[in-house]
Amino acid sequence: MDNFHPVAAVDSLADGACRSVEVRGQRLLLARVGDGFHAVDDTCPHRGAPLGSGFLQGREVFCPLHGWSFDVTSGACLTRPDKPLRRYATVIRDGQVWVSLTPSESASGPV
């Protein structure tokens, strides 16, 4: 767990909610879908808006500026499939959500 960092208490984020978190200078979007926590880049590739200021509907987060949508479970951009977000592994440990700063595969393959 060397590359994992605590970002939030499990009970601090309700199902269907998301928010921006910062880990060692890196901004991530943390989203809770059911019992699962998902982390992706917090910056919309369209105009750089913080996705944590958008809203989550099911598995989709919508950019607050122009409404681009992203699947938080895969990083896929549903508006422009050629613009996926990097996603990051999460684990629950001791009541905390931990996030790896090493990107996982995105919807378009390894990053």
N, CA, C and O atoms as CSV, one atom per row, in Angstrom:
chain,resi,resn,atom,element,x,y,z
A,1,MET,N,N,0.833,-1.194,0.000
A,1,MET,CA,C,0.000,0.000,0.000
A,1,MET,C,C,0.876,1.256,0.000
A,1,MET,O,O,0.415,2.331,0.383
A,2,ASP,N,N,2.131,1.127,-0.425
A,2,ASP,CA,C,3.034,2.267,-0.424
A,2,ASP,C,C,2.533,3.419,-1.270
A,2,ASP,O,O,2.739,4.581,-0.917
A,3,ASN,N,N,1.881,3.119,-2.379
A,3,ASN,CA,C,1.445,4.159,-3.290
A,3,ASN,C,C,0.014,4.614,-3.014
A,3,ASN,O,O,-0.510,5.451,-3.749
A,4,PHE,N,N,-0.628,4.089,-1.980
A,4,PHE,CA,C,-1.990,4.476,-1.630
A,4,PHE,C,C,-1.959,5.536,-0.539
A,4,PHE,O,O,-1.110,5.513,0.352
A,5,HIS,N,N,-2.910,6.471,-0.631
A,5,HIS,CA,C,-2.984,7.583,0.308
A,5,HIS,C,C,-4.419,7.765,0.769
A,5,HIS,O,O,-5.339,7.651,-0.041
A,6,PRO,N,N,-4.639,8.049,2.067
A,6,PRO,CA,C,-6.005,8.260,2.554
A,6,PRO,C,C,-6.563,9.584,2.020
A,6,PRO,O,O,-5.875,10.605,2.023
A,7,VAL,N,N,-7.824,9.550,1.559
A,7,VAL,CA,C,-8.414,10.771,1.004
A,7,VAL,C,C,-9.718,11.181,1.672
A,7,VAL,O,O,-10.091,12.353,1.611
A,8,ALA,N,N,-10.428,10.238,2.316
A,8,ALA,CA,C,-11.706,10.581,2.933
A,8,ALA,C,C,-12.173,9.462,3.844
A,8,ALA,O,O,-11.829,8.297,3.643
A,9,ALA,N,N,-12.950,9.818,4.836
A,9,ALA,CA,C,-13.616,8.806,5.654
A,9,ALA,C,C,-14.740,8.200,4.814
A,9,ALA,O,O,-15.416,8.909,4.070
A,10,VAL,N,N,-14.934,6.901,4.936
A,10,VAL,CA,C,-15.967,6.212,4.165
A,10,VAL,C,C,-17.332,6.874,4.357
A,10,VAL,O,O,-18.070,7.069,3.391
A,11,ASP,N,N,-17.667,7.218,5.600
A,11,ASP,CA,C,-18.994,7.777,5.865
A,11,ASP,C,C,-19.114,9.267,5.542
A,11,ASP,O,O,-20.165,9.862,5.777
A,12,SER,N,N,-18.060,9.874,5.010
A,12,SER,CA,C,-18.126,11.300,4.665
A,12,SER,C,C,-18.678,11.554,3.262
A,12,SER,O,O,-18.907,12.701,2.880
A,13,LEU,N,N,-18.891,10.488,2.502
A,13,LEU,CA,C,-19.403,10.637,1.139
A,13,LEU,C,C,-20.581,9.699,0.965
A,13,LEU,O,O,-20.428,8.479,1.013
A,14,ALA,N,N,-21.756,10.273,0.764
A,14,ALA,CA,C,-22.979,9.485,0.611
A,14,ALA,C,C,-23.035,8.837,-0.763
A,14,ALA,O,O,-22.399,9.308,-1.706
A,15,ASP,N,N,-23.791,7.766,-0.874
A,15,ASP,CA,C,-24.026,7.129,-2.176
A,15,ASP,C,C,-24.588,8.176,-3.135
A,15,ASP,O,O,-25.514,8.910,-2.789
A,16,GLY,N,N,-24.029,8.240,-4.331
A,16,GLY,CA,C,-24.491,9.194,-5.342
A,16,GLY,C,C,-23.854,10.566,-5.229
A,16,GLY,O,O,-24.286,11.510,-5.891
A,17,ALA,N,N,-22.828,10.685,-4.392
A,17,ALA,CA,C,-22.153,11.972,-4.221
A,17,ALA,C,C,-20.725,11.889,-4.748
A,17,ALA,O,O,-20.150,10.807,-4.866
A,18,CYS,N,N,-20.167,13.054,-5.060
A,18,CYS,CA,C,-18.777,13.134,-5.500
A,18,CYS,C,C,-18.188,14.443,-5.008
A,18,CYS,O,O,-18.908,15.379,-4.659
A,19,ARG,N,N,-16.866,14.487,-4.987
A,19,ARG,CA,C,-16.189,15.725,-4.615
A,19,ARG,C,C,-14.733,15.655,-5.066
A,19,ARG,O,O,-14.188,14.585,-5.336
A,20,SER,N,N,-14.138,16.815,-5.136
A,20,SER,CA,C,-12.719,16.913,-5.457
A,20,SER,C,C,-11.905,16.631,-4.208
A,20,SER,O,O,-12.278,17.032,-3.105
A,21,VAL,N,N,-10.790,15.935,-4.390
A,21,VAL,CA,C,-9.834,15.713,-3.302
A,21,VAL,C,C,-8.443,16.005,-3.859
A,21,VAL,O,O,-8.208,15.890,-5.062
A,22,GLU,N,N,-7.544,16.375,-2.987
A,22,GLU,CA,C,-6.167,16.607,-3.423
A,22,GLU,C,C,-5.245,15.674,-2.652
A,22,GLU,O,O,-5.309,15.580,-1.426
A,23,VAL,N,N,-4.401,15.000,-3.386
A,23,VAL,CA,C,-3.452,14.060,-2.798
A,23,VAL,C,C,-2.071,14.402,-3.335
A,23,VAL,O,O,-1.809,14.272,-4.531
A,24,ARG,N,N,-1.201,14.834,-2.450
A,24,ARG,CA,C,0.174,15.168,-2.837
A,24,ARG,C,C,0.225,16.062,-4.076
A,24,ARG,O,O,1.016,15.829,-4.989
A,25,GLY,N,N,-0.617,17.071,-4.094
A,25,GLY,CA,C,-0.640,18.041,-5.174
A,25,GLY,C,C,-1.411,17.607,-6.407
A,25,GLY,O,O,-1.467,18.348,-7.388
A,26,GLN,N,N,-1.999,16.436,-6.379
A,26,GLN,CA,C,-2.755,15.926,-7.528
A,26,GLN,C,C,-4.251,15.980,-7.209
A,26,GLN,O,O,-4.694,15.455,-6.186
A,27,ARG,N,N,-5.030,16.622,-8.097
A,27,ARG,CA,C,-6.470,16.722,-7.900
A,27,ARG,C,C,-7.177,15.530,-8.531
A,27,ARG,O,O,-6.968,15.205,-9.699
A,28,LEU,N,N,-8.020,14.888,-7.724
A,28,LEU,CA,C,-8.804,13.743,-8.176
A,28,LEU,C,C,-10.267,13.967,-7.848
A,28,LEU,O,O,-10.604,14.713,-6.929
A,29,LEU,N,N,-11.123,13.318,-8.603
A,29,LEU,CA,C,-12.549,13.273,-8.299
A,29,LEU,C,C,-12.799,11.955,-7.584
A,29,LEU,O,O,-12.443,10.892,-8.093
A,30,LEU,N,N,-13.406,12.022,-6.411
A,30,LEU,CA,C,-13.781,10.834,-5.666
A,30,LEU,C,C,-15.296,10.730,-5.719
A,30,LEU,O,O,-16.000,11.674,-5.361
A,31,ALA,N,N,-15.801,9.584,-6.164
A,31,ALA,CA,C,-17.243,9.381,-6.305
A,31,ALA,C,C,-17.651,8.091,-5.608
A,31,ALA,O,O,-16.920,7.100,-5.610
A,32,ARG,N,N,-18.842,8.131,-5.012
A,32,ARG,CA,C,-19.378,6.916,-4.388
A,32,ARG,C,C,-20.597,6.473,-5.174
A,32,ARG,O,O,-21.570,7.212,-5.323
A,33,VAL,N,N,-20.520,5.242,-5.674
A,33,VAL,CA,C,-21.624,4.630,-6.413
A,33,VAL,C,C,-21.959,3.343,-5.683
A,33,VAL,O,O,-21.214,2.365,-5.756
A,34,GLY,N,N,-23.089,3.345,-4.977
A,34,GLY,CA,C,-23.422,2.196,-4.132
A,34,GLY,C,C,-22.394,2.075,-3.033
A,34,GLY,O,O,-22.099,3.052,-2.345
A,35,ASP,N,N,-21.847,0.889,-2.859
A,35,ASP,CA,C,-20.821,0.681,-1.848
A,35,ASP,C,C,-19.417,0.893,-2.395
A,35,ASP,O,O,-18.441,0.767,-1.655
A,36,GLY,N,N,-19.300,1.215,-3.685
A,36,GLY,CA,C,-17.991,1.372,-4.300
A,36,GLY,C,C,-17.537,2.816,-4.384
A,36,GLY,O,O,-18.340,3.729,-4.571
A,37,PHE,N,N,-16.241,3.004,-4.244
A,37,PHE,CA,C,-15.629,4.324,-4.389
A,37,PHE,C,C,-14.758,4.301,-5.639
A,37,PHE,O,O,-14.051,3.328,-5.900
A,38,HIS,N,N,-14.818,5.380,-6.404
A,38,HIS,CA,C,-14.101,5.470,-7.669
A,38,HIS,C,C,-13.356,6.795,-7.713
A,38,HIS,O,O,-13.870,7.822,-7.269
A,39,ALA,N,N,-12.150,6.764,-8.249
A,39,ALA,CA,C,-11.340,7.973,-8.379
A,39,ALA,C,C,-10.887,8.112,-9.829
A,39,ALA,O,O,-10.395,7.162,-10.438
A,40,VAL,N,N,-11.063,9.317,-10.367
A,40,VAL,CA,C,-10.632,9.652,-11.727
A,40,VAL,C,C,-10.013,11.048,-11.681
A,40,VAL,O,O,-10.093,11.735,-10.662
A,41,ASP,N,N,-9.401,11.459,-12.779
A,41,ASP,CA,C,-8.903,12.830,-12.870
A,41,ASP,C,C,-10.032,13.800,-12.573
A,41,ASP,O,O,-11.176,13.558,-12.955
A,42,ASP,N,N,-9.722,14.884,-11.901
A,42,ASP,CA,C,-10.742,15.870,-11.534
A,42,ASP,C,C,-10.911,16.960,-12.589
A,42,ASP,O,O,-11.797,17.805,-12.461
A,43,THR,N,N,-10.098,16.955,-13.602
A,43,THR,CA,C,-10.117,18.023,-14.601
A,43,THR,C,C,-10.758,17.556,-15.898
A,43,THR,O,O,-10.326,16.566,-16.490
A,44,CYS,N,N,-11.787,18.267,-16.339
A,44,CYS,CA,C,-12.436,17.954,-17.618
A,44,CYS,C,C,-11.458,18.267,-18.752
A,44,CYS,O,O,-10.891,19.360,-18.785
A,45,PRO,N,N,-11.250,17.331,-19.680
A,45,PRO,CA,C,-10.310,17.575,-20.774
A,45,PRO,C,C,-10.800,18.623,-21.785
A,45,PRO,O,O,-10.030,19.051,-22.644
A,46,HIS,N,N,-12.051,19.035,-21.693
A,46,HIS,CA,C,-12.587,20.019,-22.632
A,46,HIS,C,C,-12.076,21.419,-22.320
A,46,HIS,O,O,-11.419,22.042,-23.153
A,47,ARG,N,N,-12.375,21.916,-21.121
A,47,ARG,CA,C,-11.978,23.275,-20.751
A,47,ARG,C,C,-11.344,23.367,-19.368
A,47,ARG,O,O,-11.160,24.464,-18.841
A,48,GLY,N,N,-11.009,22.216,-18.776
A,48,GLY,CA,C,-10.282,22.224,-17.523
A,48,GLY,C,C,-11.100,22.452,-16.269
A,48,GLY,O,O,-10.531,22.707,-15.208
A,49,ALA,N,N,-12.408,22.369,-16.358
A,49,ALA,CA,C,-13.252,22.582,-15.180
A,49,ALA,C,C,-13.071,21.458,-14.168
A,49,ALA,O,O,-12.822,20.314,-14.549
A,50,PRO,N,N,-13.194,21.776,-12.879
A,50,PRO,CA,C,-13.113,20.724,-11.857
A,50,PRO,C,C,-14.395,19.897,-11.861
A,50,PRO,O,O,-15.480,20.422,-11.612
A,51,LEU,N,N,-14.266,18.614,-12.142
A,51,LEU,CA,C,-15.450,17.749,-12.213
A,51,LEU,C,C,-16.124,17.585,-10.859
A,51,LEU,O,O,-17.313,17.275,-10.793
A,52,GLY,N,N,-15.378,17.790,-9.778
A,52,GLY,CA,C,-15.962,17.727,-8.447
A,52,GLY,C,C,-17.003,18.805,-8.209
A,52,GLY,O,O,-17.786,18.710,-7.265
A,53,SER,N,N,-17.023,19.829,-9.051
A,53,SER,CA,C,-18.053,20.874,-8.959
A,53,SER,C,C,-19.279,20.521,-9.792
A,53,SER,O,O,-20.278,21.241,-9.775
A,54,GLY,N,N,-19.198,19.411,-10.520
A,54,GLY,CA,C,-20.326,18.957,-11.325
A,54,GLY,C,C,-21.273,18.125,-10.481
A,54,GLY,O,O,-21.264,18.217,-9.254
A,55,PHE,N,N,-22.092,17.312,-11.137
A,55,PHE,CA,C,-23.002,16.463,-10.370
A,55,PHE,C,C,-22.938,15.042,-10.886
A,55,PHE,O,O,-22.647,14.789,-12.055
A,56,LEU,N,N,-23.219,14.126,-9.981
A,56,LEU,CA,C,-23.173,12.699,-10.265
A,56,LEU,C,C,-24.594,12.185,-10.387
A,56,LEU,O,O,-25.435,12.431,-9.522
A,57,GLN,N,N,-24.853,11.468,-11.472
A,57,GLN,CA,C,-26.143,10.826,-11.688
A,57,GLN,C,C,-25.855,9.379,-12.068
A,57,GLN,O,O,-25.372,9.102,-13.166
A,58,GLY,N,N,-26.154,8.464,-11.159
A,58,GLY,CA,C,-25.778,7.074,-11.382
A,58,GLY,C,C,-24.267,6.970,-11.407
A,58,GLY,O,O,-23.599,7.337,-10.441
A,59,ARG,N,N,-23.725,6.470,-12.511
A,59,ARG,CA,C,-22.263,6.349,-12.662
A,59,ARG,C,C,-21.671,7.505,-13.448
A,59,ARG,O,O,-20.457,7.551,-13.650
A,60,GLU,N,N,-22.506,8.445,-13.897
A,60,GLU,CA,C,-22.036,9.545,-14.736
A,60,GLU,C,C,-21.845,10.822,-13.945
A,60,GLU,O,O,-22.719,11.236,-13.183
A,61,VAL,N,N,-20.680,11.446,-14.136
A,61,VAL,CA,C,-20.452,12.774,-13.593
A,61,VAL,C,C,-20.509,13.735,-14.774
A,61,VAL,O,O,-19.981,13.447,-15.849
A,62,PHE,N,N,-21.153,14.874,-14.563
A,62,PHE,CA,C,-21.336,15.875,-15.609
A,62,PHE,C,C,-20.506,17.109,-15.281
A,62,PHE,O,O,-20.573,17.643,-14.174
A,63,CYS,N,N,-19.728,17.551,-16.256
A,63,CYS,CA,C,-18.893,18.732,-16.098
A,63,CYS,C,C,-19.780,19.953,-15.838
A,63,CYS,O,O,-20.803,20.123,-16.502
A,64,PRO,N,N,-19.395,20.811,-14.871
A,64,PRO,CA,C,-20.221,21.973,-14.554
A,64,PRO,C,C,-20.214,23.061,-15.629
A,64,PRO,O,O,-21.098,23.918,-15.626
A,65,LEU,N,N,-19.244,23.051,-16.548
A,65,LEU,CA,C,-19.193,24.105,-17.563
A,65,LEU,C,C,-20.037,23.809,-18.798
A,65,LEU,O,O,-20.886,24.614,-19.180
A,66,HIS,N,N,-19.807,22.669,-19.415
A,66,HIS,CA,C,-20.468,22.385,-20.680
A,66,HIS,C,C,-21.188,21.049,-20.723
A,66,HIS,O,O,-21.668,20.638,-21.780
A,67,GLY,N,N,-21.270,20.363,-19.586
A,67,GLY,CA,C,-22.070,19.151,-19.498
A,67,GLY,C,C,-21.452,17.885,-20.054
A,67,GLY,O,O,-22.143,16.872,-20.162
A,68,TRP,N,N,-20.174,17.903,-20.411
A,68,TRP,CA,C,-19.563,16.650,-20.851
A,68,TRP,C,C,-19.776,15.620,-19.752
A,68,TRP,O,O,-19.710,15.955,-18.570
A,69,SER,N,N,-20.030,14.371,-20.129
A,69,SER,CA,C,-20.265,13.340,-19.121
A,69,SER,C,C,-19.203,12.247,-19.191
A,69,SER,O,O,-18.681,11.910,-20.253
A,70,PHE,N,N,-18.909,11.708,-18.003
A,70,PHE,CA,C,-17.879,10.690,-17.837
A,70,PHE,C,C,-18.400,9.593,-16.935
A,70,PHE,O,O,-19.105,9.869,-15.964
A,71,ASP,N,N,-18.061,8.349,-17.245
A,71,ASP,CA,C,-18.387,7.216,-16.391
A,71,ASP,C,C,-17.287,7.125,-15.339
A,71,ASP,O,O,-16.131,6.857,-15.666
A,72,VAL,N,N,-17.647,7.347,-14.073
A,72,VAL,CA,C,-16.622,7.363,-13.021
A,72,VAL,C,C,-16.057,5.981,-12.735
A,72,VAL,O,O,-14.996,5.873,-12.121
A,73,THR,N,N,-16.738,4.920,-13.163
A,73,THR,CA,C,-16.233,3.570,-12.899
A,73,THR,C,C,-15.183,3.135,-13.910
A,73,THR,O,O,-14.373,2.255,-13.619
A,74,SER,N,N,-15.186,3.738,-15.091
A,74,SER,CA,C,-14.239,3.339,-16.131
A,74,SER,C,C,-13.345,4.477,-16.621
A,74,SER,O,O,-12.288,4.232,-17.201
A,75,GLY,N,N,-13.768,5.721,-16.387
A,75,GLY,CA,C,-13.050,6.874,-16.915
A,75,GLY,C,C,-13.496,7.261,-18.311
A,75,GLY,O,O,-13.016,8.255,-18.856
A,76,ALA,N,N,-14.408,6.494,-18.905
A,76,ALA,CA,C,-14.856,6.764,-20.282
A,76,ALA,C,C,-15.556,8.111,-20.378
A,76,ALA,O,O,-16.377,8.461,-19.530
A,77,CYS,N,N,-15.223,8.857,-21.418
A,77,CYS,CA,C,-15.952,10.086,-21.717
A,77,CYS,C,C,-17.107,9.694,-22.627
A,77,CYS,O,O,-16.894,9.179,-23.724
A,78,LEU,N,N,-18.322,9.938,-22.170
A,78,LEU,CA,C,-19.506,9.547,-22.931
A,78,LEU,C,C,-19.858,10.581,-23.991
A,78,LEU,O,O,-20.624,10.298,-24.912
A,79,THR,N,N,-19.299,11.774,-23.862
A,79,THR,CA,C,-19.522,12.835,-24.841
A,79,THR,C,C,-18.531,12.727,-25.999
A,79,THR,O,O,-18.906,12.842,-27.165
A,80,ARG,N,N,-17.277,12.507,-25.662
A,80,ARG,CA,C,-16.197,12.365,-26.642
A,80,ARG,C,C,-15.363,11.155,-26.255
A,80,ARG,O,O,-14.453,11.277,-25.435
A,81,PRO,N,N,-15.653,9.980,-26.829
A,81,PRO,CA,C,-14.939,8.758,-26.449
A,81,PRO,C,C,-13.420,8.842,-26.577
A,81,PRO,O,O,-12.711,8.042,-25.965
A,82,ASP,N,N,-12.912,9.780,-27.349
A,82,ASP,CA,C,-11.465,9.919,-27.504
A,82,ASP,C,C,-10.826,10.738,-26.377
A,82,ASP,O,O,-9.628,11.018,-26.422
A,83,LYS,N,N,-11.613,11.124,-25.368
A,83,LYS,CA,C,-11.113,11.948,-24.261
A,83,LYS,C,C,-11.377,11.313,-22.892
A,83,LYS,O,O,-11.990,11.953,-22.038
A,84,PRO,N,N,-10.932,10.069,-22.659
A,84,PRO,CA,C,-11.196,9.439,-21.365
A,84,PRO,C,C,-10.375,10.081,-20.248
A,84,PRO,O,O,-9.366,10.745,-20.486
A,85,LEU,N,N,-10.840,9.858,-19.039
A,85,LEU,CA,C,-10.107,10.275,-17.851
A,85,LEU,C,C,-9.262,9.110,-17.354
A,85,LEU,O,O,-9.628,7.948,-17.531
A,86,ARG,N,N,-8.142,9.423,-16.737
A,86,ARG,CA,C,-7.391,8.381,-16.058
A,86,ARG,C,C,-8.164,8.015,-14.796
A,86,ARG,O,O,-8.791,8.866,-14.165
A,87,ARG,N,N,-8.108,6.738,-14.443
A,87,ARG,CA,C,-8.755,6.318,-13.198
A,87,ARG,C,C,-7.707,5.736,-12.274
A,87,ARG,O,O,-6.631,5.320,-12.703
A,88,TYR,N,N,-8.044,5.715,-10.999
A,88,TYR,CA,C,-7.102,5.334,-9.964
A,88,TYR,C,C,-7.757,4.322,-9.032
A,88,TYR,O,O,-8.926,4.459,-8.672
A,89,ALA,N,N,-6.999,3.314,-8.649
A,89,ALA,CA,C,-7.514,2.263,-7.764
A,89,ALA,C,C,-7.843,2.852,-6.390
A,89,ALA,O,O,-7.161,3.750,-5.896
A,90,THR,N,N,-8.902,2.321,-5.796
A,90,THR,CA,C,-9.284,2.700,-4.438
A,90,THR,C,C,-9.413,1.449,-3.581
A,90,THR,O,O,-9.754,0.377,-4.081
A,91,VAL,N,N,-9.144,1.588,-2.308
A,91,VAL,CA,C,-9.359,0.519,-1.331
A,91,VAL,C,C,-9.925,1.156,-0.069
A,91,VAL,O,O,-9.718,2.339,0.202
A,92,ILE,N,N,-10.644,0.339,0.695
A,92,ILE,CA,C,-11.168,0.774,1.983
A,92,ILE,C,C,-10.324,0.100,3.062
A,92,ILE,O,O,-10.130,-1.115,3.055
A,93,ARG,N,N,-9.834,0.908,3.975
A,93,ARG,CA,C,-9.016,0.377,5.066
A,93,ARG,C,C,-9.237,1.228,6.315
A,93,ARG,O,O,-9.065,2.446,6.283
A,94,ASP,N,N,-9.612,0.588,7.395
A,94,ASP,CA,C,-9.813,1.271,8.677
A,94,ASP,C,C,-10.786,2.439,8.579
A,94,ASP,O,O,-10.566,3.490,9.181
A,95,GLY,N,N,-11.868,2.250,7.813
A,95,GLY,CA,C,-12.893,3.289,7.700
A,95,GLY,C,C,-12.517,4.451,6.805
A,95,GLY,O,O,-13.220,5.461,6.766
A,96,GLN,N,N,-11.406,4.316,6.079
A,96,GLN,CA,C,-10.933,5.371,5.185
A,96,GLN,C,C,-10.893,4.874,3.750
A,96,GLN,O,O,-10.663,3.692,3.493
A,97,VAL,N,N,-11.121,5.795,2.815
A,97,VAL,CA,C,-10.928,5.511,1.396
A,97,VAL,C,C,-9.484,5.899,1.077
A,97,VAL,O,O,-9.052,7.018,1.354
A,98,TRP,N,N,-8.751,4.960,0.494
A,98,TRP,CA,C,-7.365,5.180,0.081
A,98,TRP,C,C,-7.324,5.135,-1.442
A,98,TRP,O,O,-8.020,4.331,-2.064
A,99,VAL,N,N,-6.517,5.991,-2.034
A,99,VAL,CA,C,-6.398,6.062,-3.492
A,99,VAL,C,C,-4.947,5.905,-3.894
A,99,VAL,O,O,-4.050,6.477,-3.275
A,100,SER,N,N,-4.724,5.114,-4.949
A,100,SER,CA,C,-3.392,4.979,-5.527
A,100,SER,C,C,-3.154,6.146,-6.471
A,100,SER,O,O,-4.057,6.549,-7.205
A,101,LEU,N,N,-1.956,6.683,-6.456
A,101,LEU,CA,C,-1.635,7.767,-7.387
A,101,LEU,C,C,-1.094,7.253,-8.715
A,101,LEU,O,O,-0.751,8.044,-9.594
A,102,THR,N,N,-1.016,5.944,-8.865
A,102,THR,CA,C,-0.615,5.356,-10.132
A,102,THR,C,C,-1.882,5.080,-10.937
A,102,THR,O,O,-2.729,4.305,-10.492
A,103,PRO,N,N,-2.032,5.698,-12.113
A,103,PRO,CA,C,-3.260,5.487,-12.888
A,103,PRO,C,C,-3.442,4.029,-13.282
A,103,PRO,O,O,-2.476,3.333,-13.595
A,104,SER,N,N,-4.694,3.572,-13.263
A,104,SER,CA,C,-5.057,2.256,-13.758
A,104,SER,C,C,-5.348,2.378,-15.252
A,104,SER,O,O,-5.190,3.452,-15.833
A,105,GLU,N,N,-5.766,1.292,-15.865
A,105,GLU,CA,C,-6.163,1.395,-17.272
A,105,GLU,C,C,-7.406,2.255,-17.374
A,105,GLU,O,O,-8.306,2.164,-16.539
A,106,SER,N,N,-7.453,3.089,-18.402
A,106,SER,CA,C,-8.643,3.894,-18.661
A,106,SER,C,C,-9.537,3.120,-19.611
A,106,SER,O,O,-9.229,1.991,-19.995
A,107,ALA,N,N,-10.632,3.730,-19.980
A,107,ALA,CA,C,-11.578,3.103,-20.896
A,107,ALA,C,C,-10.945,2.834,-22.257
A,107,ALA,O,O,-11.429,1.986,-23.007
A,108,SER,N,N,-9.876,3.541,-22.581
A,108,SER,CA,C,-9.249,3.358,-23.885
A,108,SER,C,C,-7.985,2.512,-23.819
A,108,SER,O,O,-7.279,2.372,-24.818
A,109,GLY,N,N,-7.691,1.943,-22.638
A,109,GLY,CA,C,-6.514,1.096,-22.502
A,109,GLY,C,C,-5.521,1.688,-21.525
A,109,GLY,O,O,-5.847,2.645,-20.822
A,110,PRO,N,N,-4.317,1.143,-21.465
A,110,PRO,CA,C,-3.316,1.627,-20.508
A,110,PRO,C,C,-2.963,3.087,-20.752
A,110,PRO,O,O,-2.972,3.577,-21.881
A,111,VAL,N,N,-2.653,3.758,-19.655
A,111,VAL,CA,C,-2.237,5.173,-19.768
A,111,VAL,C,C,-0.769,5.301,-19.463
A,111,VAL,O,O,-0.224,6.403,-19.502
